[in-house]
């Protein structure tokens, strides 16, 4: 990895890697690995680890910050702080898209600005940080990037994303958004659901959650973000 690129991302994260190969792996898209021999690792496994580390950091944050709220509300607040809309915003703010190692096809198809690539990279970077410096290092970055007025100010406003999406879609297309489960993972006591929101049979945002309601809410948030992005193009 180019030294200037490494220093750029480390400055924005506020963290210096002990093993720089971990950061390089976090920025390696699977398409780049498939097209180049000798690449030992892409960012998919690190994404899994970073998702868990971020979830713990956010859980500790909302537990402390919202001391009077019950478990259900804390779960919703944590979900809002770790949803893909927030991850995409943070990834764009620190310029992760421009730093990704992409295969030629992914590059040509606009992979640098694709929200899914950016959000996956955010989680992968946090996974690399966890391996390199432990949970305390992840929490340091969380406090630096998530503890902003914009991030924390938005979570209360987005407490009913399904209602917001319903209102928007009804007004624009005179129909209602539909939600469906497209994936289920894990044992019964630790189930994870992946839902997609569809408008007039077209798939939009996806969301994950420990129950269908949370997954649908995240899918609605992501759909709202995508619709807003289309308006500005």
C-alpha positions in Angstrom: 0.0 0.0 0.0 1.2 3.5 -0.9 2.6 5.3 2.2 0.6 8.4 1.5 -2.7 6.5 1.2 -1.9 4.8 4.5 -1.1 8.0 6.3 -4.3 9.6 4.9 -6.6 7.0 6.3 -4.7 6.7 9.6 -5.0 10.5 10.1 -8.8 10.4 9.5 -9.2 7.4 11.8 -6.9 8.8 14.5 -5.3 5.4 14.6 -1.8 4.2 13.5 -1.7 0.5 12.5 1.0 -1.7 13.9 0.6 -4.2 11.1 -0.2 -2.3 7.9 -1.2 -5.4 6.0 -4.4 -5.5 8.0 -5.4 -2.1 6.7 -4.5 -3.1 3.2 -6.7 -6.2 3.5 -9.6 -4.1 4.8 -9.5 -2.0 1.7 -9.2 -5.0 -0.7 -12.5 -5.7 -2.4 -13.1 -9.4 -3.4 -13.1 -8.4 -7.1 -9.5 -7.2 -6.8 -8.4 -10.4 -5.1 -10.1 -12.6 -7.8 -8.3 -10.7 -10.5 -4.8 -10.7 -8.9 -2.7 -13.7 -8.0 -0.9 -13.7 -4.7 -3.5 -11.7 -2.7 -4.0 -13.6 0.5 -7.1 -11.9 1.9 -9.9 -9.5 0.9 -12.1 -7.6 3.3 -15.1 -10.0 3.7 -13.9 -11.7 6.9 -12.8 -8.5 8.4 -16.2 -7.0 7.6 -17.8 -9.7 9.8 -15.5 -9.0 12.7 -15.9 -5.2 12.4 -19.6 -5.5 12.4 -19.5 -7.2 15.8 -16.9 -4.8 17.2 -18.9 -1.8 16.1 -22.1 -3.3 17.6 -20.4 -3.6 21.0 -19.0 0.0 20.9 -22.5 1.4 19.9 -24.2 -0.8 22.6 -21.9 0.6 25.3 -22.5 4.1 24.0 -26.3 4.1 24.1 -26.3 2.2 27.4 -24.4 5.1 29.0 -25.9 7.9 27.0 -29.6 6.9 27.4 -29.7 5.7 31.0 -33.4 5.8 31.4 -34.4 3.8 28.3 -35.5 0.1 28.3 -33.8 -2.7 26.3 -36.1 -2.4 23.3 -35.4 1.3 22.9 -31.6 0.8 23.4 -31.7 -1.9 20.7 -33.4 0.5 18.3 -30.9 3.3 19.1 -27.9 0.9 18.5 -29.4 -0.2 15.2 -29.8 3.4 14.1 -26.1 4.2 14.9 -24.9 1.1 13.1 -27.2 1.0 10.1 -25.9 1.2 6.6 -27.0 4.8 6.0 -24.8 6.0 8.9 -21.9 3.7 7.7 -22.2 5.1 4.2 -22.1 8.7 5.5 -19.0 8.0 7.6 -17.2 6.1 4.8 -17.9 9.0 2.4 -16.7 11.5 5.0 -13.3 9.8 5.4 -13.0 9.1 1.6 -12.9 5.3 1.8 -14.3 4.8 -1.7 -11.3 6.4 -3.3 -8.9 4.2 -1.3 -10.5 0.8 -2.2 -8.6 -1.8 -4.2 -11.1 -2.8 -6.9 -11.1 -5.2 -9.8 -11.4 -3.7 -13.3 -15.0 -4.7 -13.7 -16.0 -3.3 -10.3 -14.1 -0.1 -11.1 -15.8 0.4 -14.4 -19.3 -0.2 -12.9 -18.9 2.6 -10.4 -17.7 0.5 -7.5 -16.0 3.4 -5.8 -19.2 5.2 -5.1 -21.4 2.2 -4.5 -22.8 2.4 -0.9 -22.5 -1.3 -0.2 -18.8 -1.2 -1.0 -18.2 1.8 1.2 -20.2 0.4 4.2 -18.5 -3.0 3.9 -15.1 -1.2 3.9 -16.0 0.8 7.1 -16.8 -2.5 8.9 -13.7 -4.2 7.5 -11.5 -1.3 8.6 -12.9 -1.6 12.1 -12.3 -5.3 12.0 -8.7 -4.7 11.1 -8.4 -2.1 13.9 -9.8 -4.7 16.3 -7.2 -7.3 15.3 -4.4 -4.6 15.5 -5.3 -2.8 18.7 -8.3 -4.5 20.3 -11.8 -3.2 21.3 -10.4 -0.1 23.0 -8.9 1.0 19.7 -12.3 0.4 18.0 -14.0 2.5 20.6 -11.5 5.3 20.2 -12.4 5.5 16.5 -16.1 5.2 17.3 -15.9 8.2 19.6 -14.0 10.1 16.9 -16.3 9.4 14.0 -19.7 8.6 15.5 -19.8 11.2 18.3 -20.8 14.0 16.1 -23.9 16.3 16.3 -24.9 15.1 12.8 -24.8 11.4 13.7 -26.4 11.5 17.2 -28.8 14.2 16.2 -30.2 12.1 13.4 -31.1 9.0 15.4 -34.1 10.5 17.1 -35.4 12.0 13.9 -35.2 8.6 12.1 -37.1 6.6 14.8 -39.9 5.8 12.4 -38.3 5.2 9.0 -41.1 2.9 7.8 -43.6 5.6 8.5 -41.5 8.2 6.7 -41.0 5.9 3.7 -44.7 5.1 3.6 -45.6 8.8 3.5 -43.1 9.5 0.8 -44.0 6.6 -1.5 -47.8 7.2 -1.1 -47.4 10.9 -2.0 -45.1 10.2 -5.0 -46.4 6.9 -6.5 -49.8 6.3 -4.7 -48.7 2.9 -3.6 -47.2 1.4 -0.4 -43.7 0.0 0.0 -43.5 -3.8 0.5 -41.0 -5.7 2.6 -39.8 -9.3 2.4 -37.2 -11.4 4.1 -34.5 -12.5 1.6 -32.1 -14.2 4.0 -32.0 -15.7 7.5 -28.9 -16.6 9.4 -27.9 -18.2 12.7 -29.5 -20.4 15.4 -33.0 -19.7 16.7 -31.8 -17.8 19.7 -29.4 -15.6 17.7 -31.4 -15.2 14.4 -30.4 -12.5 12.0 -32.8 -11.4 9.3 -32.1 -9.6 6.0 -35.0 -7.7 4.5 -35.5 -5.8 1.3 -37.8 -2.9 0.6 -39.6 -2.9 -2.8 -41.5 -0.1 -4.5 -43.6 -1.0 -7.5 -41.8 -4.4 -7.7 -38.4 -2.7 -7.8 -35.9 -3.6 -5.0 -34.4 -0.7 -3.1 -32.7 -0.8 0.3 -31.8 -3.8 2.4 -31.5 -4.0 6.2 -30.4 -6.5 8.8 -31.7 -7.1 12.3 -32.2 -9.6 15.1 -35.9 -9.5 14.2 -38.0 -8.7 11.2 -39.2 -5.4 12.5 -35.6 -4.1 12.9 -34.5 -5.4 9.6 -37.5 -3.8 7.8 -36.8 -0.5 9.6 -33.2 -0.5 8.4 -34.3 -1.4 4.9 -36.6 1.6 5.0 -33.8 3.9 6.1 -31.6 2.7 3.3 -34.4 3.2 0.8 -34.9 6.7 2.0 -31.2 7.4 1.6 -31.2 6.0 -1.9 -34.3 8.0 -2.9 -32.7 11.2 -1.6 -29.5 10.4 -3.5 -31.5 9.9 -6.7 -33.2 13.3 -6.2 -29.8 15.0 -6.0 -28.3 13.4 -9.1 
